[in-house]
Amino acid sequence: MLEKRFYGERVRRYTDKMAHVLYDAYLRMDKERDAQKLHNPTPEEVDILSWPQTWPDARCGFDKPLKDVFASEQTDVVVDSRLGTAYVYHAGRFARTVERPGDAFWAAVRDRKLPGAIDEAAWRELE
């Protein structure tokens, strides 16, 4: 029984973060689409890529330590397939909007290694 509770807690933690990420991304997409006079995003127009990314500390690429995180946390990229915009999240927190992701960005996604939110130099290399 311990295993069921242990894994149940892991699943709950992951799905809670994913729900927060998707809700935030939908709000951002809706705002961007509204500005362009486009319809609201539908599930068929949203792609999600997610992987564990290891960080040197509990900041997970942000300027201050985050609460309730581990050194290895999910990085999520939510893509509005209609506009092509990518929304990047580290450890369930919004990190960056990439309006026109290019080859360097997608190579970093394939390598499962996106820069932290505050690493401006690394983000410039991906643009």
OpenMM code with the backbone's topology and positions (N, CA, C; nanometers):
from openmm import Vec3, app, unit

residues = "MET LEU GLU LYS ARG PHE TYR GLY GLU ARG VAL ARG ARG TYR THR ASP LYS MET ALA HIS VAL LEU TYR ASP ALA TYR LEU ARG MET ASP LYS GLU ARG ASP ALA GLN LYS LEU HIS ASN PRO THR PRO GLU GLU VAL ASP ILE LEU SER TRP PRO GLN THR TRP PRO ASP ALA ARG CYS GLY PHE ASP LYS PRO LEU LYS ASP VAL PHE ALA SER GLU GLN THR ASP VAL VAL VAL ASP SER ARG LEU GLY THR ALA TYR VAL TYR HIS ALA GLY ARG PHE ALA ARG THR VAL GLU ARG PRO GLY ASP ALA PHE TRP ALA ALA VAL ARG ASP ARG LYS LEU PRO GLY ALA ILE ASP GLU ALA ALA TRP ARG GLU LEU GLU".split()
positions = [
    Vec3(0.0799, -0.1203, 0.0000),
    Vec3(0.0000, 0.0000, 0.0000),
    Vec3(0.0842, 0.1266, 0.0000),
    Vec3(0.1999, 0.1218, 0.0607),
    Vec3(0.2850, 0.2396, 0.0642),
    Vec3(0.3172, 0.2865, -0.0777),
    Vec3(0.3422, 0.1934, -0.1690),
    Vec3(0.3747, 0.2297, -0.3060),
    Vec3(0.2598, 0.3055, -0.3723),
    Vec3(0.1379, 0.2619, -0.3498),
    Vec3(0.0234, 0.3292, -0.4115),
    Vec3(0.0115, 0.4725, -0.3616),
    Vec3(0.0305, 0.4938, -0.2333),
    Vec3(0.0251, 0.6302, -0.1805),
    Vec3(0.1420, 0.7130, -0.2321),
    Vec3(0.2588, 0.6540, -0.2372),
    Vec3(0.3792, 0.7230, -0.2835),
    Vec3(0.3630, 0.7673, -0.4292),
    Vec3(0.3243, 0.6750, -0.5156),
    Vec3(0.3062, 0.7095, -0.6565),
    Vec3(0.1834, 0.7964, -0.6779),
    Vec3(0.0800, 0.7743, -0.5996),
    Vec3(-0.0381, 0.8591, -0.6079),
    Vec3(-0.0029, 1.0048, -0.5796),
    Vec3(0.0824, 1.0286, -0.4814),
    Vec3(0.1254, 1.1642, -0.4479),
    Vec3(0.2089, 1.2235, -0.5615),
    Vec3(0.2936, 1.1437, -0.6209),
    Vec3(0.3738, 1.1924, -0.7347),
    Vec3(0.2841, 1.2306, -0.8524),
    Vec3(0.1857, 1.1472, -0.8816),
    Vec3(0.0937, 1.1766, -0.9916),
    Vec3(0.0147, 1.3032, -0.9611),
    Vec3(-0.0344, 1.3175, -0.8390),
    Vec3(-0.1094, 1.4371, -0.8005),
    Vec3(-0.0232, 1.5629, -0.8146),
    Vec3(0.0996, 1.5554, -0.7687),
    Vec3(0.1897, 1.6713, -0.7767),
    Vec3(0.2143, 1.7098, -0.9226),
    Vec3(0.2394, 1.6108, -1.0071),
    Vec3(0.2650, 1.6369, -1.1487),
    Vec3(0.1413, 1.6953, -1.2171),
    Vec3(0.0262, 1.6353, -1.1959),
    Vec3(-0.0948, 1.6828, -1.2639),
    Vec3(-0.1388, 1.8198, -1.2128),
    Vec3(-0.1157, 1.8481, -1.0845),
    Vec3(-0.1470, 1.9821, -1.0326),
    Vec3(-0.0625, 2.0880, -1.1021),
    Vec3(0.0666, 2.0606, -1.1156),
    Vec3(0.1548, 2.1565, -1.1838),
    Vec3(0.1157, 2.1701, -1.3303),
    Vec3(0.0861, 2.0585, -1.3953),
    Vec3(0.0494, 2.0634, -1.5368),
    Vec3(-0.0806, 2.1407, -1.5563),
    Vec3(-0.1754, 2.1225, -1.4674),
    Vec3(-0.3014, 2.1972, -1.4770),
    Vec3(-0.2747, 2.3471, -1.4631),
    Vec3(-0.1877, 2.3842, -1.3704),
    Vec3(-0.1524, 2.5253, -1.3532),
    Vec3(-0.0837, 2.5797, -1.4785),
    Vec3(0.0101, 2.5037, -1.5338),
    Vec3(0.0824, 2.5441, -1.6551),
    Vec3(-0.0157, 2.5637, -1.7708),
    Vec3(-0.1021, 2.4663, -1.7941),
    Vec3(-0.1960, 2.4765, -1.9062),
    Vec3(-0.2934, 2.5920, -1.8889),
    Vec3(-0.3431, 2.6112, -1.7684),
    Vec3(-0.4358, 2.7219, -1.7438),
    Vec3(-0.3668, 2.8549, -1.7732),
    Vec3(-0.2460, 2.8725, -1.7215),
    Vec3(-0.1715, 2.9955, -1.7453),
    Vec3(-0.1433, 3.0148, -1.8944),
    Vec3(-0.1020, 2.9083, -1.9619),
    Vec3(-0.0716, 2.9177, -2.1054),
    Vec3(-0.1961, 2.9532, -2.1862),
    Vec3(-0.3098, 2.8921, -2.1535),
    Vec3(-0.4341, 2.9257, -2.2237),
    Vec3(-0.4690, 3.0737, -2.2056),
    Vec3(-0.4511, 3.1270, -2.0857),
    Vec3(-0.4779, 3.2693, -2.0628),
    Vec3(-0.3857, 3.3567, -2.1477),
    Vec3(-0.2593, 3.3202, -2.1552),
    Vec3(-0.1639, 3.3961, -2.2358),
    Vec3(-0.1986, 3.3871, -2.3851),
    Vec3(-0.2342, 3.2663, -2.4313),
    Vec3(-0.2744, 3.2490, -2.5711),
    Vec3(-0.3988, 3.3305, -2.6022),
    Vec3(-0.4954, 3.3249, -2.5131),
    Vec3(-0.6206, 3.3962, -2.5342),
    Vec3(-0.5960, 3.5463, -2.5454),
    Vec3(-0.5101, 3.5995, -2.4605),
    Vec3(-0.4784, 3.7422, -2.4643),
    Vec3(-0.4113, 3.7793, -2.5968),
    Vec3(-0.3171, 3.6962, -2.6398),
    Vec3(-0.2474, 3.7219, -2.7658),
    Vec3(-0.3430, 3.7111, -2.8852),
    Vec3(-0.4279, 3.6101, -2.8834),
    Vec3(-0.5237, 3.5928, -2.9938),
    Vec3(-0.6279, 3.7034, -2.9955),
    Vec3(-0.6721, 3.7442, -2.8777),
    Vec3(-0.7704, 3.8520, -2.8687),
    Vec3(-0.7138, 3.9801, -2.9308),
    Vec3(-0.5878, 4.0074, -2.9062),
    Vec3(-0.5237, 4.1261, -2.9634),
    Vec3(-0.5196, 4.1192, -3.1158),
    Vec3(-0.5166, 3.9973, -3.1696),
    Vec3(-0.5143, 3.9789, -3.3146),
    Vec3(-0.6531, 3.9493, -3.3722),
    Vec3(-0.7541, 3.9596, -3.2880),
    Vec3(-0.8937, 3.9354, -3.3285),
    Vec3(-0.9146, 3.7928, -3.3812),
    Vec3(-0.8520, 3.6962, -3.3145),
    Vec3(-0.8660, 3.5543, -3.3494),
    Vec3(-0.9508, 3.4844, -3.2441),
    Vec3(-1.0039, 3.3675, -3.2796),
    Vec3(-1.0866, 3.2913, -3.1860),
    Vec3(-1.0026, 3.2370, -3.0705),
    Vec3(-1.0706, 3.1965, -2.9651),
    Vec3(-1.0035, 3.1404, -2.8479),
    Vec3(-0.9334, 3.0098, -2.8850),
    Vec3(-0.8227, 2.9768, -2.8157),
    Vec3(-0.7534, 2.8513, -2.8460),
    Vec3(-0.8385, 2.7303, -2.8086),
    Vec3(-0.8291, 2.6280, -2.8895),
    Vec3(-0.8969, 2.5017, -2.8617),
    Vec3(-0.7913, 2.3957, -2.8310),
    Vec3(-0.8294, 2.2881, -2.7628),
    Vec3(-0.7315, 2.1841, -2.7311),
    Vec3(-0.6582, 2.1285, -2.8538),
    Vec3(-0.7264, 2.1267, -2.9674),
    Vec3(-0.6630, 2.0742, -3.0897),
    Vec3(-0.5529, 2.1658, -3.1420),
    Vec3(-0.5472, 2.2885, -3.0939),
    Vec3(-0.4467, 2.3853, -3.1391),
    Vec3(-0.3337, 2.4043, -3.0386),
    Vec3(-0.3277, 2.3187, -2.9370),
    Vec3(-0.2287, 2.3329, -2.8316),
    Vec3(-0.1456, 2.2048, -2.8222),
    Vec3(-0.0151, 2.2216, -2.8283),
    Vec3(0.0775, 2.1098, -2.8122),
    Vec3(0.1546, 2.1284, -2.6824),
    Vec3(0.1852, 2.0177, -2.6159),
    Vec3(0.2594, 2.0226, -2.4898),
    Vec3(0.3792, 1.9290, -2.4994),
    Vec3(0.4948, 1.9830, -2.4661),
    Vec3(0.6164, 1.9027, -2.4547),
    Vec3(0.6631, 1.9160, -2.3106),
    Vec3(0.6994, 1.8067, -2.2481),
    Vec3(0.7355, 1.8096, -2.1075),
    Vec3(0.8459, 1.7084, -2.0799),
    Vec3(0.9432, 1.7493, -1.9994),
    Vec3(1.0527, 1.6598, -1.9630),
    Vec3(1.1125, 1.7058, -1.8308),
    Vec3(1.1793, 1.6151, -1.7589),
    Vec3(1.2486, 1.6564, -1.6373),
    Vec3(1.3807, 1.7245, -1.6746),
    Vec3(1.4086, 1.8368, -1.6113),
    Vec3(1.5333, 1.9088, -1.6345),
    Vec3(1.5993, 1.9299, -1.4988),
    Vec3(1.7280, 1.9017, -1.4909),
    Vec3(1.8011, 1.9136, -1.3651),
    Vec3(1.8675, 2.0501, -1.3555),
    Vec3(1.8536, 2.1114, -1.2399),
    Vec3(1.9087, 2.2440, -1.2115),
    Vec3(2.0124, 2.2328, -1.1008),
    Vec3(2.1032, 2.3290, -1.0931),
    Vec3(2.2052, 2.3224, -0.9875),
    Vec3(2.1502, 2.3487, -0.8467),
    Vec3(2.0333, 2.4129, -0.8390),
    Vec3(1.9770, 2.4437, -0.7077),
    Vec3(1.8251, 2.4613, -0.7181),
    Vec3(1.7626, 2.5000, -0.6072),
    Vec3(1.6168, 2.5108, -0.6001),
    Vec3(1.5617, 2.6357, -0.6683),
    Vec3(1.6468, 2.7132, -0.7329),
    Vec3(1.5945, 2.8284, -0.8079),
    Vec3(1.5350, 2.7845, -0.9418),
    Vec3(1.5777, 2.6703, -0.9931),
    Vec3(1.5260, 2.6154, -1.1191),
    Vec3(1.5302, 2.7178, -1.2328),
    Vec3(1.6397, 2.7963, -1.2363),
    Vec3(1.6572, 2.8929, -1.3443),
    Vec3(1.5964, 3.0292, -1.3188),
    Vec3(1.5368, 3.0497, -1.2019),
    Vec3(1.4808, 3.1793, -1.1649),
    Vec3(1.5773, 3.2512, -1.0713),
    Vec3(1.5474, 3.3762, -1.0367),
    Vec3(1.6397, 3.4537, -0.9543),
    Vec3(1.6333, 3.4207, -0.8056),
    Vec3(1.5227, 3.3648, -0.7592),
    Vec3(1.5079, 3.3305, -0.6175),
    Vec3(1.4698, 3.1838, -0.6043),
    Vec3(1.5078, 3.1200, -0.4932),
    Vec3(1.4675, 2.9801, -0.4718),
    Vec3(1.3150, 2.9651, -0.4718),
    Vec3(1.2685, 2.8559, -0.5292),
    Vec3(1.1257, 2.8255, -0.5344),
    Vec3(1.0897, 2.7338, -0.4175),
    Vec3(0.9649, 2.7395, -0.3771),
    Vec3(0.9186, 2.6522, -0.2696),
    Vec3(0.8739, 2.5187, -0.3269),
    Vec3(0.8940, 2.4152, -0.2484),
    Vec3(0.8445, 2.2813, -0.2812),
    Vec3(0.8927, 2.2312, -0.4167),
    Vec3(1.0212, 2.2491, -0.4459),
    Vec3(1.0771, 2.1979, -0.5702),
    Vec3(1.1975, 2.1097, -0.5395),
    Vec3(1.2365, 2.0332, -0.6385),
    Vec3(1.3530, 1.9475, -0.6302),
    Vec3(1.4542, 1.9951, -0.7339),
    Vec3(1.5739, 1.9421, -0.7288),
    Vec3(1.6758, 1.9819, -0.8264),
    Vec3(1.6360, 1.9416, -0.9679),
    Vec3(1.5602, 1.8344, -0.9803),
    Vec3(1.5114, 1.7919, -1.1102),
    Vec3(1.3615, 1.8170, -1.1151),
    Vec3(1.3206, 1.9110, -1.1999),
    Vec3(1.1798, 1.9493, -1.2125),
    Vec3(1.1416, 1.9509, -1.3602),
    Vec3(1.0117, 1.9426, -1.3853),
    Vec3(0.9622, 1.9426, -1.5228),
    Vec3(0.9839, 2.0777, -1.5901),
    Vec3(1.0275, 2.0731, -1.7138),
    Vec3(1.0229, 2.1876, -1.8033),
    Vec3(0.9100, 2.1575, -1.9006),
    Vec3(0.8228, 2.2543, -1.9189),
    Vec3(0.7082, 2.2376, -2.0080),
    Vec3(0.7130, 2.3455, -2.1149),
    Vec3(0.6869, 2.3053, -2.2366),
    Vec3(0.6732, 2.3989, -2.3478),
    Vec3(0.5335, 2.3782, -2.4036),
    Vec3(0.4531, 2.4829, -2.3965),
    Vec3(0.3164, 2.4787, -2.4479),
    Vec3(0.3152, 2.5625, -2.5743),
    Vec3(0.2723, 2.5021, -2.6844),
    Vec3(0.2794, 2.5682, -2.8144),
    Vec3(0.1392, 2.5947, -2.8683),
    Vec3(0.1163, 2.7187, -2.9053),
    Vec3(-0.0053, 2.7570, -2.9769),
    Vec3(0.0234, 2.7262, -3.1237),
    Vec3(-0.0278, 2.6153, -3.1724),
    Vec3(0.0061, 2.5712, -3.3083),
    Vec3(-0.0499, 2.6632, -3.4161),
    Vec3(-0.1518, 2.7402, -3.3831),
    Vec3(-0.2068, 2.8343, -3.4815),
    Vec3(-0.1131, 2.9531, -3.5025),
    Vec3(-0.0616, 3.0093, -3.3923),
    Vec3(0.0278, 3.1249, -3.4016),
    Vec3(0.1748, 3.0858, -3.4019),
    Vec3(0.2042, 2.9656, -3.3531),
    Vec3(0.3425, 2.9211, -3.3463),
    Vec3(0.4160, 2.9681, -3.2232),
    Vec3(0.3485, 3.0350, -3.1334),
    Vec3(0.4109, 3.0867, -3.0122),
    Vec3(0.4326, 2.9741, -2.9122),
    Vec3(0.5495, 2.9763, -2.8457),
    Vec3(0.5815, 2.8777, -2.7426),
    Vec3(0.5894, 2.9471, -2.6071),
    Vec3(0.5314, 2.8844, -2.5073),
    Vec3(0.5340, 2.9346, -2.3701),
    Vec3(0.6143, 2.8353, -2.2883),
    Vec3(0.7190, 2.8833, -2.2232),
    Vec3(0.8118, 2.7965, -2.1504),
    Vec3(0.7883, 2.8103, -2.0000),
    Vec3(0.7841, 2.6952, -1.9334),
    Vec3(0.7647, 2.6892, -1.7885),
    Vec3(0.8714, 2.5986, -1.7289),
    Vec3(0.9286, 2.6426, -1.6173),
    Vec3(1.0216, 2.5599, -1.5404),
    Vec3(0.9603, 2.5387, -1.4024),
    Vec3(0.9542, 2.4146, -1.3603),
    Vec3(0.9011, 2.3797, -1.2283),
    Vec3(0.7605, 2.4363, -1.2071),
    Vec3(0.6821, 2.4408, -1.3134),
    Vec3(0.5457, 2.4884, -1.3045),
    Vec3(0.5308, 2.6394, -1.3052),
    Vec3(0.6415, 2.7121, -1.3202),
    Vec3(0.6373, 2.8582, -1.3213),
    Vec3(0.6685, 2.9102, -1.4605),
    Vec3(0.5986, 3.0152, -1.5002),
    Vec3(0.6211, 3.0752, -1.6315),
    Vec3(0.7620, 3.1325, -1.6392),
    Vec3(0.8322, 3.0989, -1.7474),
    Vec3(0.9688, 3.1476, -1.7665),
    Vec3(0.9797, 3.2465, -1.8820),
    Vec3(0.9122, 3.2158, -1.9948),
    Vec3(0.9324, 3.2997, -2.1124),
    Vec3(0.8328, 3.2665, -2.2225),
    Vec3(0.8028, 3.3688, -2.3032),
    Vec3(0.7276, 3.3507, -2.4277),
    Vec3(0.8273, 3.3596, -2.5420),
    Vec3(0.8201, 3.2645, -2.6333),
    Vec3(0.9040, 3.2673, -2.7533),
    Vec3(0.8080, 3.2798, -2.8709),
    Vec3(0.8054, 3.3982, -2.9306),
    Vec3(0.7053, 3.4255, -3.0343),
    Vec3(0.7290, 3.3492, -3.1640),
    Vec3(0.8500, 3.3397, -3.2073),
    Vec3(0.8802, 3.2674, -3.3305),
    Vec3(0.9985, 3.1735, -3.3068),
    Vec3(0.9732, 3.0601, -3.2436),
    Vec3(1.0846, 2.9699, -3.2134),
    Vec3(1.1520, 2.9203, -3.3411),
    Vec3(1.2825, 2.9311, -3.3422),
    Vec3(1.3592, 2.8881, -3.4587),
    Vec3(1.4314, 2.7571, -3.4341),
    Vec3(1.5219, 2.7254, -3.5242),
    Vec3(1.5945, 2.5986, -3.5173),
    Vec3(1.6731, 2.5821, -3.3875),
    Vec3(1.7373, 2.6889, -3.3410),
    Vec3(1.8175, 2.6796, -3.2179),
    Vec3(1.7286, 2.6469, -3.0977),
    Vec3(1.6117, 2.7076, -3.0928),
    Vec3(1.5180, 2.6785, -2.9844),
    Vec3(1.4761, 2.5323, -2.9887),
    Vec3(1.4357, 2.4840, -3.1069),
    Vec3(1.3890, 2.3456, -3.1173),
    Vec3(1.5021, 2.2468, -3.0934),
    Vec3(1.6250, 2.2834, -3.1263),
    Vec3(1.7392, 2.1970, -3.0946),
    Vec3(1.7562, 2.1865, -2.9429),
    Vec3(1.7397, 2.2981, -2.8714),
    Vec3(1.7485, 2.2956, -2.7250),
    Vec3(1.6350, 2.2125, -2.6655),
    Vec3(1.5165, 2.2193, -2.7262),
    Vec3(1.4046, 2.1366, -2.6804),
    Vec3(1.4377, 1.9894, -2.7037),
    Vec3(1.4892, 1.9564, -2.8221),
    Vec3(1.5269, 1.8164, -2.8491),
    Vec3(1.6319, 1.7667, -2.7508),
    Vec3(1.7235, 1.8560, -2.7124),
    Vec3(1.8281, 1.8193, -2.6156),
    Vec3(1.7761, 1.8213, -2.4717),
    Vec3(1.6509, 1.8659, -2.4564),
    Vec3(1.5870, 1.8752, -2.3254),
    Vec3(1.6669, 1.9630, -2.2299),
    Vec3(1.7082, 2.0800, -2.2815),
    Vec3(1.7904, 2.1702, -2.2008),
    Vec3(1.7627, 2.3140, -2.2419),
    Vec3(1.6581, 2.3729, -2.1848),
    Vec3(1.6306, 2.5142, -2.2087),
    Vec3(1.6930, 2.5969, -2.0972),
    Vec3(1.7340, 2.7187, -2.1287),
    Vec3(1.7961, 2.8030, -2.0263),
    Vec3(1.6964, 2.8435, -1.9183),
    Vec3(1.7516, 2.8855, -1.8063),
    Vec3(1.6690, 2.9381, -1.6985),
    Vec3(1.6054, 3.0701, -1.7388),
    Vec3(1.5036, 3.1096, -1.6663),
    Vec3(1.4279, 3.2304, -1.6989),
    Vec3(1.5146, 3.3556, -1.6995),
    Vec3(1.6161, 3.3603, -1.6150),
    Vec3(1.6969, 3.4823, -1.6026),
    Vec3(1.8237, 3.4804, -1.6865),
    Vec3(1.8473, 3.3742, -1.7617),
    Vec3(1.9700, 3.3620, -1.8423),
    Vec3(1.9501, 3.4281, -1.9787),
    Vec3(1.9522, 3.5606, -1.9799),
    Vec3(1.9252, 3.6374, -2.1025),
    Vec3(2.0224, 3.6049, -2.2149),
    Vec3(2.1496, 3.5863, -2.1827),
    Vec3(2.2497, 3.5563, -2.2859),
    Vec3(2.2169, 3.4241, -2.3565),
    Vec3(2.1800, 3.3230, -2.2804),
    Vec3(2.1467, 3.1937, -2.3402),
    Vec3(2.0201, 3.2036, -2.4245),
    Vec3(1.9221, 3.2827, -2.3799),
    Vec3(1.7994, 3.2983, -2.4586),
    Vec3(1.8283, 3.3726, -2.5893),
    Vec3(1.9172, 3.4720, -2.5852),
    Vec3(1.9537, 3.5423, -2.7096),
    Vec3(2.0148, 3.4476, -2.8118),
    Vec3(2.0911, 3.3495, -2.7625),
    Vec3(2.1518, 3.2503, -2.8540),
    Vec3(2.0459, 3.1615, -2.9192),
    Vec3(1.9316, 3.1463, -2.8543),
    Vec3(1.8260, 3.0633, -2.9104),
    Vec3(1.7347, 3.1387, -3.0057),
    Vec3(1.7495, 3.2703, -3.0129),
    Vec3(1.6610, 3.3503, -3.1004),
    Vec3(1.7195, 3.3648, -3.2380),
] * unit.nanometer
topology = app.Topology()
chain = topology.addChain("A")
for resn in residues:
    res = topology.addResidue(resn, chain)
    for name in ("N", "CA", "C"):
        topology.addAtom(name, app.Element.getBySymbol(name[0]), res)
